[in-house]
């Protein structure tokens, strides 16, 4: 294989992006532009007129607070997953399903500690989807990276490929699972931006609702008037591992 | 024996088993659980013969539309099946649809066809307050 094949022509991607944007925008009258991000009716499929994303302000994220993690676990039934009988508690602590991890960064020079929640970054170019042998890992048109557990074979390639350690594997059968978050032995899962909420017309995630420090802003990155787009415009933010050029949907400020 | 013959025999057996209200009234094992919402309706989301043959296709199609396109209409959703077909015990508590003698189990058990949905999906409706 020639080395040319290995490099990605990103100009082509940006051209396609612009072409798509042109279709999604309609000029009603001179100077009046209608953005095609009107709420979707339940029968309509998701489209790329919306890209869900998040901005996390690590300066506001309080050390010792785990409200977002708790809310996520309750919303998505992760708190119902029991440790298998006879399992090693230490192993369980490492392997139990978790959609948000609390990360602490320490500046070794100054000793300053930063806390932040780390979850699926909902990449535009998700490595998990690249390596998935069955197509179970995929990116939905509205930017949410998900696992179709109907076709996941539990190989866990995606867990190894994810630079953010965002995915969990369900090792044992799960007794209790809510209707909106099915869960069974042998599949991988991760944060899906509370997709059941979004599909039912809500516009917030459980972690965002739970954060009393307002460290999490969630919304449509393509809607210039959404709180998240405005915040991203006014605050200096960054992608974690920007060098990988994944164009993450989750951005951080204050790190 | 050709697969067509086997299939028609299976279907004949299935129809004998879930012969509708008439058979159920005679005391034979009926698929429709008494006391479920479905018991009070004339037919399912499509006519009964169609549902008997094609319910798995409807659910399969809806599952892909839900996961990949975010379409969560109720009509053909598994959650709606369970909501309507779930039975209740004497105390009013929902009984899993795959429990012995319940709606899904009665036919699937008879023909020895495994029920994979409930390895992951809930078998009773989740209270309306959660996840809406």
Interface residues (C-beta under 8 A of the other chain):
Chain A: X40 X42 X43 X44 X45 X46 X75 X138 X140 X141 X142 X146 X148 X149 X150 X173 X177 X178 X179 X180 X181 X182 X183 X184 X185 X187 X195 X196 X197 X198 X199 X200
Chain B: X63 X64 X65 X66 X67 X68 X69 X70 X71 X72 X73 X79 X82 X119 X120 X121 X122 X125 X126 X130 X131 X132
